[in-house]
């Protein structure tokens, strides 16, 4: 064997090389798990369909006007001297309201029976006018405000103050008294006279007004 052949044989690489491993990247499979929804149940759906018109929606949040329904604006077709009346809540005492638009001036009223029965205490207005005791009651069903000034508040039956006043010949004087009726343009005064003392009864001032509901602008 020649020297050239031995050299060639020695340079031949007989090492067995491993086969390269190829790693294939795969996208993970996500399985969506659906939660059980009772609306998708045929039995539940059938029951819901049967009673869908009887569901009661959530009640709106309670407002100040819900708690004190007397608050608001009023108009009257019978009281020309108080065609527009407004009632607002006292900022410091929620048991008191202020009535504006009356011929007597701005008048204070005190809550006596919830939700809307008020006593008008005898008072002097900001204009210096003397206001006799009275009553104010708001009827939420009819949206009507009734007021009387000049009659004492009846604790047992506040509504009774709105009963019609008896006419002069229905009044029965006590022994030693006599009735003297004097009619003015807008008031009737009934004087019960006993000896030299005279007591003058002035016809109470009555009011009836309807609440003006605020209009909601439509988009």
C-alpha positions as CSV (number, residue, x, y, z in Angstrom):
1,X,0.0,0.0,0.0
2,X,1.3,3.4,-0.9
3,X,1.8,6.2,1.4
4,X,-0.8,8.3,-0.4
5,X,-3.5,5.7,0.2
6,X,-2.8,5.5,3.9
7,X,-3.0,9.3,4.3
8,X,-6.3,9.4,2.5
9,X,-7.7,6.7,4.6
10,X,-6.6,8.5,7.8
11,X,-8.4,11.8,6.8
12,X,-11.8,10.1,6.2
13,X,-14.3,11.1,9.0
14,X,-16.1,7.9,10.0
15,X,-18.1,9.6,13.0
16,X,-21.8,9.0,12.8
17,X,-23.6,12.3,13.3
18,X,-27.1,12.4,14.8
19,X,-30.0,13.4,12.8
20,X,-31.1,16.9,13.6
21,X,-34.5,17.1,15.4
22,X,-36.9,19.7,14.1
23,X,-39.3,21.2,16.7
24,X,-42.7,22.1,15.2
25,X,-44.5,25.0,17.0
26,X,-48.2,24.4,17.5
27,X,-50.9,26.9,18.5
28,X,-52.6,25.8,21.7
29,X,-56.3,25.0,21.3
30,X,-58.6,27.0,23.6
31,X,-61.9,25.4,24.4
32,X,-64.6,27.9,25.3
33,X,-66.6,26.8,28.3
34,X,-70.1,28.3,28.2
35,X,-71.8,29.0,31.5
36,X,-75.3,27.7,32.0
37,X,-77.8,30.4,31.4
38,X,-81.4,29.8,32.6
39,X,-82.7,31.9,29.8
40,X,-81.5,29.3,27.3
41,X,-83.5,26.6,29.1
42,X,-86.7,25.9,27.2
43,X,-88.7,25.4,30.4
44,X,-87.5,28.6,31.9
45,X,-88.1,30.5,28.6
46,X,-91.6,29.2,28.5
47,X,-92.3,30.5,32.0
48,X,-90.8,33.9,31.3
49,X,-92.8,34.3,28.2
50,X,-96.0,33.5,30.2
51,X,-95.4,36.2,32.8
52,X,-93.4,38.8,30.9
53,X,-96.2,41.3,30.9
54,X,-96.6,41.0,34.7
55,X,-93.0,41.9,35.7
56,X,-92.6,45.0,37.8
57,X,-89.7,47.2,36.9
58,X,-87.3,48.7,39.5
59,X,-88.7,51.7,41.3
60,X,-87.0,55.0,40.6
61,X,-85.0,56.7,43.4
62,X,-87.1,58.6,45.9
63,X,-87.0,62.4,45.4
64,X,-87.7,65.3,47.8
65,X,-91.0,65.9,46.0
66,X,-92.0,62.3,46.6
67,X,-91.4,62.8,50.4
68,X,-93.0,66.2,50.4
69,X,-95.7,66.1,47.6
70,X,-97.0,69.6,48.5
71,X,-93.9,71.2,47.0
72,X,-94.4,72.9,43.6
73,X,-96.4,75.4,41.6
74,X,-100.2,75.8,41.7
75,X,-102.8,77.7,39.7
76,X,-106.3,78.6,40.7
77,X,-109.4,79.3,38.6
78,X,-111.4,80.4,41.6
79,X,-108.9,82.7,43.4
80,X,-108.2,85.7,41.3
81,X,-106.2,87.2,44.2
82,X,-103.8,84.2,44.2
83,X,-103.8,82.9,40.6
84,X,-100.2,81.6,40.9
85,X,-99.0,80.0,44.2
86,X,-95.7,78.3,44.9
87,X,-94.6,76.2,47.9
88,X,-91.0,75.5,48.7
89,X,-89.2,73.6,51.5
90,X,-87.4,75.5,54.3
91,X,-83.7,75.1,53.8
92,X,-83.0,74.5,57.5
93,X,-86.2,72.7,58.7
94,X,-87.9,70.1,56.5
95,X,-91.0,70.2,58.6
96,X,-91.7,73.8,57.4
97,X,-92.7,75.0,54.0
98,X,-93.1,78.6,52.6
99,X,-96.2,79.5,50.6
100,X,-95.8,82.4,48.2
101,X,-98.3,84.2,46.0
102,X,-101.0,84.7,48.6
103,X,-102.6,88.2,49.1
104,X,-101.5,87.8,52.8
105,X,-97.8,87.6,51.6
106,X,-95.2,84.9,52.1
107,X,-96.7,82.5,54.7
108,X,-95.1,79.8,56.8
109,X,-96.8,76.4,57.3
110,X,-95.7,73.5,59.5
111,X,-96.1,69.8,58.7
112,X,-98.6,68.1,61.1
113,X,-99.6,64.9,59.4
114,X,-97.6,63.2,56.6
115,X,-97.5,63.4,53.7
116,X,-99.1,66.8,53.2
117,X,-101.3,68.2,56.0
118,X,-99.9,71.5,57.3
119,X,-100.8,74.0,60.0
120,X,-100.5,77.6,59.2
121,X,-99.6,79.3,62.5
122,X,-100.7,82.8,63.3
123,X,-97.8,85.0,62.2
124,X,-96.6,88.3,60.9
125,X,-95.3,88.3,57.4
126,X,-92.1,90.0,56.2
127,X,-94.3,92.9,54.9
128,X,-95.7,93.3,58.5
129,X,-99.2,91.8,57.7
130,X,-100.9,89.8,60.4
131,X,-102.0,86.4,59.3
132,X,-104.5,84.3,61.3
133,X,-104.1,80.6,61.9
134,X,-105.1,78.3,59.1
135,X,-104.7,74.9,57.4
136,X,-103.2,73.7,54.1
137,X,-103.8,70.2,52.7
138,X,-102.6,68.7,49.5
139,X,-104.4,65.8,47.9
140,X,-102.0,63.8,45.9
141,X,-104.7,61.8,44.1
142,X,-106.5,64.9,42.7
143,X,-103.3,67.1,42.8
144,X,-105.4,69.7,44.6
145,X,-104.2,72.2,47.2
146,X,-106.8,73.4,49.7
147,X,-106.1,76.3,52.2
148,X,-108.1,78.2,54.7
149,X,-106.8,81.2,56.7
150,X,-108.9,82.5,59.5
151,X,-109.9,79.3,61.2
152,X,-108.0,77.4,63.9
153,X,-106.3,74.2,62.9
154,X,-108.3,71.1,64.0
155,X,-105.8,68.5,65.4
156,X,-108.4,65.7,65.5
157,X,-109.8,66.4,62.1
158,X,-107.9,68.8,59.9
159,X,-110.3,68.4,57.0
160,X,-113.2,69.7,59.0
161,X,-112.0,73.3,58.7
162,X,-113.1,73.2,55.0
163,X,-116.7,72.7,55.8
164,X,-119.0,75.6,54.7
165,X,-119.4,78.4,57.2
166,X,-123.0,78.7,58.6
167,X,-124.9,81.7,57.5
168,X,-125.9,84.4,60.0
169,X,-129.4,83.1,60.7
170,X,-128.0,79.7,61.5
171,X,-125.9,81.1,64.3
172,X,-127.7,80.9,67.6
173,X,-126.7,83.7,70.0
174,X,-126.5,83.0,73.7
175,X,-128.8,84.6,76.2
176,X,-128.3,88.4,76.3
177,X,-126.5,88.4,72.9
178,X,-127.7,89.4,69.4
179,X,-126.4,89.0,65.9
180,X,-125.4,92.0,63.8
181,X,-124.6,91.2,60.1
182,X,-122.5,93.6,58.1
183,X,-121.7,92.9,54.5
184,X,-118.7,94.4,52.7
185,X,-117.7,94.1,49.1
186,X,-115.7,90.9,49.5
187,X,-116.2,89.9,53.2
188,X,-119.1,89.2,55.5
189,X,-118.6,90.1,59.1
190,X,-120.8,88.6,61.7
191,X,-120.8,90.5,65.0
192,X,-121.9,88.7,68.2
193,X,-122.8,91.6,70.6
194,X,-123.1,91.1,74.3
195,X,-123.7,94.2,76.4
196,X,-120.9,96.7,75.3
197,X,-118.4,94.0,74.3
198,X,-118.3,93.2,70.6
199,X,-116.6,90.1,69.0
200,X,-116.2,90.4,65.2
201,X,-116.0,87.2,63.2
202,X,-114.3,87.6,59.8
203,X,-115.2,85.2,57.0
204,X,-112.2,82.9,56.5
205,X,-110.2,83.2,53.3
206,X,-110.4,80.0,51.3
207,X,-108.2,78.8,48.4
208,X,-108.3,75.9,46.0
209,X,-105.6,75.3,43.4
210,X,-104.3,72.6,41.0
211,X,-100.7,71.6,40.9
212,X,-98.8,72.3,37.7
213,X,-96.8,69.3,36.7
214,X,-93.3,70.1,35.2
215,X,-93.0,69.3,31.5
216,X,-90.2,67.0,30.4
217,X,-88.5,68.1,27.2
218,X,-88.3,65.3,24.6
219,X,-85.2,64.7,22.6
